[in-house]
Amino acid sequence: MLDPETTAVITGAAGNVVAYLLNGQVDAARAWVGRIFRGRGKQEAEPSALQAIEEDAKALAQQLTTEADVKARWVAFMAAYLAENPNARAEITAMAESRPDRADTMFVAKQENQGPGTFVGRDNFGAITPPGVR
């Protein structure tokens, strides 16, 4: 049985695995999981975790599983791993505290600007006046 603080950390990290996958950041999720499971304990832990990321990303994208199921899988996976490797807690905590959303990045699939006026695709601070125009 895990203490409440450890349970919260593992649940947060597992939730972030799902958030990374749902935000299209599979590479970031893969990097975090690799960092957590690398070089500790059983040799098969890292490849198993990386394979699970790929499977979960595909299953979520194809709507073959639910967010709750993926999160539960990662809670169980991380809890078992942490029980064997207490030193992995720092990386799991860091993942739980990470931000899966990238507020500084804007993804535009297609943007069409038609008609007169200025078109802004990001946050704008100040006037929207071309230089030299008053």
C-alpha positions in Angstrom: 0.0 0.0 0.0 1.4 3.4 -1.0 1.2 6.4 1.1 -1.1 9.2 -0.1 1.7 11.5 -1.2 3.3 8.8 -3.4 -0.1 7.9 -4.8 -0.7 11.5 -5.7 2.7 11.7 -7.5 2.1 8.5 -9.4 -1.4 9.5 -10.3 -0.2 12.9 -11.5 2.6 11.3 -13.6 0.2 8.8 -15.1 -2.3 11.6 -15.9 0.5 13.5 -17.7 1.3 10.5 -19.8 -2.2 10.6 -21.0 -2.1 14.4 -21.5 1.1 14.2 -23.5 -0.4 11.5 -25.7 -3.7 13.4 -26.2 -1.8 16.6 -27.1 0.1 14.9 -29.8 3.4 15.0 -27.9 4.2 11.3 -28.1 7.9 12.1 -28.4 7.8 14.1 -25.1 6.0 11.2 -23.4 8.5 8.8 -24.8 11.4 10.9 -23.5 9.9 11.1 -20.0 9.2 7.4 -19.8 12.7 6.6 -21.0 14.1 8.9 -18.4 12.1 7.2 -15.6 12.7 3.6 -16.6 16.3 3.8 -17.9 19.1 2.0 -16.1 17.2 0.8 -13.0 16.4 -2.7 -12.0 15.2 -5.1 -14.7 16.6 -4.6 -18.2 13.2 -5.1 -19.8 11.5 -2.2 -18.0 12.5 0.5 -20.4 11.6 -1.3 -23.6 8.3 -2.5 -22.1 7.5 1.1 -21.0 8.4 2.5 -24.4 6.3 -0.1 -26.2 3.4 0.7 -23.9 3.6 4.4 -24.9 3.4 3.4 -28.5 0.5 1.1 -28.0 -1.4 3.6 -25.8 -0.8 6.5 -28.3 -2.2 4.4 -31.1 -5.1 3.1 -29.1 -6.1 6.6 -28.0 -5.7 8.0 -31.5 -8.0 5.2 -32.9 -10.4 5.5 -29.9 -9.8 1.8 -29.0 -9.3 2.7 -25.3 -10.3 5.4 -22.9 -8.2 8.0 -21.1 -9.1 6.4 -17.8 -7.9 2.9 -18.9 -4.6 4.3 -20.1 -4.1 6.3 -16.9 -5.0 3.2 -14.7 -2.4 1.2 -16.7 0.3 3.8 -16.1 -0.6 4.1 -12.4 -0.2 0.4 -11.9 3.0 0.3 -14.1 4.7 3.2 -12.2 3.6 2.0 -8.8 5.1 -1.5 -9.4 8.2 0.1 -10.8 8.6 2.5 -7.9 8.2 -0.3 -5.4 11.2 -2.0 -7.0 13.2 1.2 -7.6 12.6 3.9 -5.0 15.3 6.1 -6.6 13.0 6.6 -9.6 10.7 8.8 -7.5 12.5 12.0 -8.5 11.9 11.5 -12.2 8.3 10.4 -11.6 7.7 13.5 -9.5 9.3 15.7 -12.2 6.9 14.1 -14.7 4.0 14.7 -12.5 4.9 18.4 -12.2 5.6 18.8 -15.9 3.4 20.7 -18.3 2.1 18.6 -21.2 0.6 21.6 -22.9 2.9 23.9 -24.7 1.5 27.4 -24.3 4.4 28.9 -26.3 3.7 26.9 -29.4 0.9 27.5 -31.9 -0.1 24.9 -34.4 -1.9 26.2 -37.5 -3.0 23.6 -39.9 -4.4 26.1 -42.4 -4.9 29.8 -42.1 -6.7 31.9 -44.7 -6.9 35.6 -44.4 -9.3 37.3 -46.7 -10.6 40.9 -46.9 -9.1 44.2 -45.7 -7.4 44.6 -42.3 -4.7 43.2 -40.3 -4.7 39.5 -39.4 -3.0 38.3 -36.2 -2.2 34.6 -35.6 -0.8 35.0 -32.1 -1.3 37.1 -29.0 -1.0 40.8 -29.8 0.1 43.4 -27.3 -0.4 47.0 -28.3 -1.7 48.6 -31.5 -2.1 46.7 -34.7 -0.9 49.5 -36.9 1.8 49.1 -39.6 5.0 51.0 -39.1 4.8 54.6 -40.4 1.0 54.8 -40.3 -0.8 56.9 -37.7 
